[in-house]
């Protein structure tokens, strides 16, 4: 995935669909790349301005830990709202500095959060295309992973002098060196949620409540933990004790758990079970509501009938 230069079509990691800077050659993990970026390169940090960096939940989690601030403070100070993949799913991107339109974490000496930099920064100048958009599911409602088509490509921008360096890698080596493999694994299920939503097109919209839940779970894991442990959540869903113990203490486990919850609540994926007694209670509630509706309809009918009879009686009296 790549960062995005201004005036291009925007997508989830800042990658655009058909930019002039993309070399039109499909690459594999074993394809070769000659590239190196370091302070001695003439364009050092030039690629950190005029860009759109959309943050994944794992990006936010790592950056808030690095800066030792709560998520709400990080979101307010360093991000601005955006929509993901031209859908109605809300997300955030880094807010560039007003004075120079650059990333808030970059200095002339380099990135101040380099070891915890976002996924988009790690990919550059390699991009990945994934044509599996998460819209297909099996009979049990689980997402099918067969038929995925992934390949890689190079983003070669005019200002970048890193291609003139003599360091050669395979795409596989580059990804490992940049820590992309770990990020891809962490981001995978969240990205599938976005791709699944995108596959539905504009004919379907998420409710405001669903949008708020998606945004909260994607950006503020501390608040999501409160939702799980301080609401009726654990009384509603069947969650094993081992999982409860993990998500209570481990932020990464909680983040991955939140993706399952979102898949279940937003798209009906069969990955979480509601407790049987809750299902029965819900059925009873629906039945009671239906019964109340029927009784209300009968009452309204009787009232209408009585009003009609009254008017007929008045008309007969007037005609005498």
C-alpha angles and dihedrals in degrees: 000000000000143000117253129240117215120272094033131113108271128227138164102294094025089270115142125212102235112005122165089232093064114097103229096230126110112228133195131210089268096051116115127247127187108204143122133173122199139138091273093063111102093230095049110158092359088117091058095077135071091021141125115228112183111200125225122212090258091051090054093045093052095043094050089051091047093051093037094227132123118262095249090056092047092049093049096046105035109023145056130201124269139160121249121241094340091298131119091255109119123228141149137247131196113278109231121223113266095221098058106004091240135132111284090234100052125098131174086265093054141263116345092203096039099141089050098037119143123273093252091059091050093055098052125144090015121073130193125212117203117184094187101103099180098244099120126081136177127239091280093053095254119139115257116230098188118107096035113154115200129171137155135235139183126248106210113185123187095238095053114101094176089097090065091064120101099231111117126197139167114240087249092055092046092052092049092047092050095045092243096137092061092047092049091054092048093047098040102096094040091052090050089056090055093045091049090052090048091052090060091063127204095310090083127052133191119239117248089248091053091049091051092049092048092049094047094048091045098048111023114042093173091060091045089054090055089050091054098044104030101045134056089275098113090044090055104043131052103240119166119235094246092056092046090053092049098048091045092064109015117073094195092051089048091050092052089046090053090058090057091049092050092048090053098044100037101036107016096245111172095236101110130044127215114222112263093237089054090051091051091047090050092049090049090049092051091047091049090050090049091049090049090050091051092048091047090050091050091049092050090048092050091048091049091047092050091048090050092050090048092053091048090052091050091049091052091051092050092050095054 
